[in-house]
Amino acid sequence: MTKPTAPEQSSLTGRIATGPSALLHQEILEPQFVYELQHFLPWYIMIEKVMTLEYERLGLISGEARREIGQLLSEIDSETITADPQANMSDIAFAIERYVESRMTQEAPAWHMDRSRNDFQACAQIMFGRDQLSQVIDELMLCSQALHKLAAETVDLPMPGYTHYQSAQIISPGFYLAAVNEQVLQAISRLSALSADINACPLGSGAMAGLELDWDQQRMSDLLGFQRPVRHALTGVANREWSLRAAAELSTFSVNLSRAVTDLIAWGSSEYGFIDLPDQMAGISSAMPQKKNFPILERIRGRIAHISAYYVDFAFAQRSTAYSNLVETSKEAGANILTMFTTMRSALRLFTAVIENLTFKEAKMRAICEREYFGGFTLANMLALHSAVPYRKAQVLAGRYISRALEKGLKPTGVEIELLRAAAAEMGLEVTLTEEQLRLAFDTDYNLQVKTSVGATSPQAMRHLLGKQEEELAQFARASAERKAEFERCAERVEALLK
């Protein structure tokens, strides 16, 4: 093949006589080129290779040309192509094309016919997106493992539980951490479902209306590791919903993660003080030497606040974009997609490190459990069950007993059955509870163990749930490994077919 002359190299379209201005190159085209070179190039090259195989199958290029094109495509990296306003209009698709064309030693005039940058770019973006989702899922699985391990170690430790920031019921660290793990596993499930849902190949959609050659879109889809081709050409290139949906799922999860971190911040405060982190994960005050701060928790909470902002960013940038596809607006709308994913992964790594290093102060937690009246719920149940007190009246009676015990300065462990009976008599009730039963109602260990419903605080119920969570995580891990292996097989198959 004769190499193009210099004038031909600078002419990529008949409608425009010159390359882009220095301003467009500096402010828009070169930054986009560099970004795609760093993050999309492997996907672009794989797409080019698959299309080259299709050109051969269609009888438009020879086997020799296919091998040479494949070799030249494999040479391309961040060092071999650059944004050049005159040679490639600072466009990575044109840069790849020019690199191959200028080095071909044989004729292949039909190579790159009947194609568009629109579906080329859309396909690379989806491949990038599913890879990013996979990386977030990996971090979530590591987080789940850490939560599961610490939960299993702490299901027997009584811990104060709060609602409305008031003493509520006895729980355990394992109970709380298993709840957080439920949210993590749900996030993995939803992101995995999203990854499968968006795993449709847009290649073949063309600019917006499809292509004219008899492309085997199912074969291209299979070689690129997709489950199927898109069903409509316009949705293939115009739809950017995948980034919105990813941002929505991550935003929802980040809200739950922020709430958990907020609890940890409170539990590490001077008021509660029943969790700790090692010194290497703590901070100090420059003015108050008595303080041991946990800035990592504050940083996690602040960092994940960005995730919801990214969803709004994507939504606002896309909402006024014509569905008939405005590619450049769509690129701008996705300017923070990578930042969103890297921010989420960073926050997850930090949170996982916190869980791996977190310790609970058993004596401090038990002391709080034994000084606060956490057993009111249990006492009301006992009054209804063993003294036939109507339940709503049992609630009132339990509250009156606690109020009077507090007035007398009694601790929950220092029960007085006569105080309960006197309060009952004032309500026209007779109580047959024994003093031992009253003591049991406020016993810390009993309150942890007595709640045995599905997902309740009892160590037995928690161990059962943790077993199910472990099985679920193992299933996610197997599915993730299978997806990665399939992508690797696709890449190996493409390389083998090009040889």
N, C-alpha and C positions, 0 to 999 in steps of 0.2 A: 504494500500500500504506500502510495506517495504521501509524504508528510505535508500537511497543510502549510501554505505560505503564511507569512506574518499577517497580511491583510485579512486572510480567511480566518485566522485564529481570533481576530478581534471582532469578527462578525458572527453573532449567535442568533440574530433575528433580522429580518428584512425591515422591520418597522422602526428600529432604533439604529442610528448611525454611529453612536459612540457608547462607550462604557459609562457606568454610573459616575456621578460627581464625587469629588473628594469628600464632601460632607456626608453623602449617603453611605459611601464606603466606610468612613470612620465611625459614624454614629449608629448605623443599622447593619450593614452587610458584613463587615469584618467581624464585629462581635458575634453575630449569628453564626458566621462561618466557624469561628474559633470554638464556640459552644458546641456546635454539631460535630466538629472534628474531635473534640474531647469525649463526647458522650454518645454520639449516634454512629460514628464511623463503622464499628464492627457490624452493625445492623445494615447500614447502607451497602457495605461490601458483600454481605451474604445475600442481600436482595439482588444485587447486580449479578452475582454468580448464578442464582436460580433463574433469573431472566435469560442469562446467556444459555443455560441448558434448554430453556424453552425455545430460543431462537434456533438452536440446532434441531430440536424435535420438529419444529415447523418447517425445517428444510431451508432456512434462510441463511445459515452460516455453516461452514464445514466443521468437521471434527478437529482439524488442525487449527482453525480460527478459534474454536471453543477452548482448546487447550491454551493457546497463547493469551487469549483474553483472561482466562482464569489465572494464569501465572502473573500477568500484569496487575490484575486486581489484588492479588495477594501481596504485591510489592507496596501497595499504597498504605501509608501511615501518616502520622502527624508531621513527619519531616519531609514527605515527598510531595505534598500538595499544600498550596497556600492561597489565600484570598488575593486575587489579582483582578482589578476592575476591568482591564482591557482583555486579558486572556480568557477569563472565565466569569466575568461580571460579579466576582466575589461570591459565587454560588457554589456550594460543595458538590451538587449534582453535576454541574457543568465541569467542575474541576476534575472529578473522577472520569468523566467522559473524555475530556481533553488529554488527560494523562494516558489513557489507554489508546486513543486514536493516534496520538503523536508518536507512539512507540510500536504500533502494529507493523509487521513486516509482510502481511498478506492482506488480500482484499476481504472486506466484510461490510459491504455498503448497507446491508439491511440491519446491522446491529444498531440497536437503540431506536428503530422505527416503531411506530404505533405505541408510544409510551408517553407518560406525563410525569412531571415532578410531583404532581399532587398526590397520586396514590403511592408513589415512591416514598415521599415524606411521611404520609399518613401511616404507611406500613412500618417504617422505622420507628415512628413515635409509639405505636402500639407495642412493638417489640421491646422498646426501651421501658415503656410503662409496666409491662408484665414482669420484666427483670427487676425493676424497682420494687414492685409489689412483693416479689419473691424475697428480696433482701429484707424488707420490713417484716414479712412473715417469719423469716429466720430469727430476727431479733426478738420478736414476740415469743417464739418457741423457747429461746434461751431464758427469757423473762419468766415464762411459765414454769420452766424447770426449777428456777431459783425460788419462786413462790411456793411450789409444791414441796420442795425440800424443807424450807423453813416452816411451812404449815404443819408438815408431818411431825416435826420436832417439837411443836409447841401446842398441840391440840389438848394437852392435859393441864396447861397452865391457866389458872383463873386470871381473868383480866377484866377491868371495869369497862362496860359498854355504855355509850352515851347516846341519847337522842335529845335534840334541842339543846345540846351542850349541857345536859343535866344527867345525873346518875340514873341509869335505866335498868340494865340487866347484866348479869355475869356472862361474859363470853370468854373466848380464848384467842390468843394471837393466831393460832391455827385456823380458827373459825373465820376471823377477819381476812386473813391472807387467802383462804380458799375462796372467799367471795371476790376478792380482787382477781384471783386466777380465773374465776368464771368469766369475768369481763374480758380478760386476755384471750381465753379460748374462744369466746364469742367473736372477738375481733379477728382472730385467725380464721374462723369459719367464714365470716362475712367477706374478708379480703380474698380468701381462696375461691369463694363462689364468684366474686367479682372478677378475679383473674380468669376464671373459666368462661365467664359470660362475655368478656371483651376479647377473648382469644379467637377472633374471626379475622381472616386475612383480607385487607382492602386491595391488595395488588390485583390489578385487572380492572379497577374502577376507572382508570384513566383520569382525565381532568375533571369529569363530573358525570359523563354520560356513557362510560364504558369504553371498550376498545373494539377494533375492527378485525383483528386477526383471531384465529381460533385458538386462543390461549387455553391451556389446561389449568384452570384456576385451582382445581382440587389438588392437582399435583404440586403446583407452586405452594399452595397452603400447607400441604404435608411436608414439603422440603424445608419450609421455614418454621416448622413446629407449631403451626396453628391447628385448631380443631376442625376448621371449616372456612370456606370463603364467605365474605359478606354477601347478603342476599340482594342488596340494592346498591348500584354504583354510586349514587349520590350520597347515601349514608356512609359509604366507604371513605369518602374524602371530606365530607362536610361535618360529620358527627365528631364532636370533641367531648362527648359526654363522659368518656372513660376517666378523664382527669377530674371532672366534677364529682363523679361517684367515688373515686379514690379519696378525694379531699373530704367528702361527706363522711365516709366511714372513719377516716383518721381523725376528723374533727370530733365525731361522736365518742370515739375511744379516748381521745385526749381530754375530753371533759371529765370522763370517769377517772382517768389517771390523775388529773389535777385534784379531784376530790380526795383520792387516796393519799396523795402527797400532803394535802392540807391536814389530814388527820395525823400523819407522821410529824408534821411541824408542831402541831398541838401537843402530841404525846412526848415530844422532846423538850417541851418548854419547861420553865421553872415550876409552873402550876402543877403539871402532871409528872414529868420527869421519869417515865418508866421505859423509855427506849434509849439506846446509845449507839453511837458509831465510833469506830476506832479513830485515834487522833489524826491519822493521815487523811481522813475523810471529813475532818471537822475544821472549824475556823475559830478565830479569836476576835476579841475586841481590843483595839489599840489603846483604849482608855480605861476599860474595866477588866482587870486581870482575872476576876472570878468567873468570867463567862466562857462557856464552850458552845459555840454556835454551830449550826448545821447548814451552811450556805448552799451545799449541794442540793438540798431539798428546795430551797427558794429558787435556785437556778432552774431546776427541772420544771417547777410550776410556771415560772416565767417563760421558759423556752417553749413549752407546749401551747402557750397562749397564742403563738403565731399560727398554729395549724388551722384554727377556725378562721383566722384572718385570710389565709390562703384560699379557703373555699370561697369566701366573699370576693376575693380578688379574681378568681377564675370565673365566677358567676357574672360579675359585673363586666368583665372583658368580653365574655361570650354573648351576653344577652342581647346586645345590639348588633351582632354580626349576622349578616344575611345567611340563611341556611344554604343558599346556592354557593357558598364557600368563598370567604375572603381569607386567603392563606396567610397573608402577612399579619392581619389582625389576630388570627388563630395562633401564630407564632408568639406574638406579644402576650396573648392571653396565657400562654404556657411558660412565660419567662421565669416563673417561680416554682414550677413543678419540681425540678430537681432539688431546690432549696427546701421545699416541703418534705420530701422524702428524707433528705439528709438530716433535717431538723428532727424528724420523728425518730429516725434511727439513733441519733445522738441522745435524745431524751430517754429512749428505751435502754440504751447501754448504761446511762447514768443510773436509772431507776433499778436496773438489774444489779448493778454494783452495790447500791444501797441495800437491797434485799439480801444479797450474799454476805454483807458485812453487818447487818442489823442484829442487835441483841436486845432482849427484853429483860428487864429487871424484875425477876420473879417476886422477890420480897416486897418491893415497892408496889407492885400491882396487887399483891395479896393484901397489903396494908390498906390500900384504898378500898378494896372490895369489902374489907371487914369494918371499915369505919363509916361507910355509906349504906343507906338502906336500899340495897338492890333487890331485896326479896319480896317487895310488895305484891307483885304479880302472883308469886307462888303462894303467899299467904291468902290472897283472895280465892285462889283455886282451892286451897285446903279448906277454907271456911265453907265454901259451897259443897265440896265433896264430902267432908267429914262431919260438918255441923248443920247441913241442910239449910244454910243461909242463902237466900236468893242472890244470884251472882252480882247484880248491881249494888245491892245492899252490902254484899261481901266486899266489894271494892271500896265503898264508903267506910265500912268498919276498919278495913286494913289501913286506909289513909288516916283515920282518927287515931288508931293505935300508934302509928309511926309519929304522928304529930305530938302526941302526949309523951312518947318515949324520948323524943328530941327535947321537949320541954324539961324533962327530968334529967337530961344529960346522959341517958342510957345509950350505950353502943349497941349495934345490931346483935352482937353476941351476948349481950347482957339482958336477956328477955325477962319479962314479968307477965305471967299468965293472968294475974289478977287485974292488971292494967287493961288487958284485952277484954276480960269479962265485964269489967265496969263500963267500958265503952259500949259493949254489946247490950248491956242492961239498959243504958240510956236510950238505945234505939229499939227497945222492946224485944231484944233477941237473946237467945241462950246459946252459949258456945260450949261445945264439948271437947274442943281440942285440948290435948295434954300440953304441958310445958315443953316436953321433948319435941312434939310436933311443931310448936311455935319456934323453938330453937332451930329445928331443921329448916323451917321456911326461910331463915336468914343465914343458913350455913353456906359458905362460899362454894365448897366443893359440890354440895348437893345441888345448888342452883346451876352449876355448870353441867352436871350429869343428868338432871331430871328431864331436860327437854330433848326428846328422842324422835321427834317427827323428822320427815325428810329434810335434810339440810340444816338441822338444828345443831345446837352447840355441843351436845354430848360427844365425847371423844369417839364413841363407837359410830355415831352417825357421820362424823367428820371423816373418819378413816374410810368409811364406805364411799363417801363422795370423792375423797382424794384418790381412791382406787379407780373410780370412773374417769376422773380427770386425767390420770396417768395413761389410761387406755386411749382416751380421746387424743391426747397429745401424741402418743405413739402413732396413731392413725394419720394425724396431720404430717408427722415427720416422714412417714413412709410415702405419703402422697407427694410431698415436696421433693423427696429424693427421686421419685419416679419421674416427676416433671423435669427436673434438672437433667436426669439421665436421657430423657427423650430429646431434649434440646441438643444435648451433646451428640446424640446419635444422628440427629438431623444435620448438624454441621459436618460430621464425619462423612455422612452419605453424600452431601453436596460436593465435598472435596474429592471423594472417590469418583464421582460421576464426571468431574471436570478433567480428570487425568486422562 
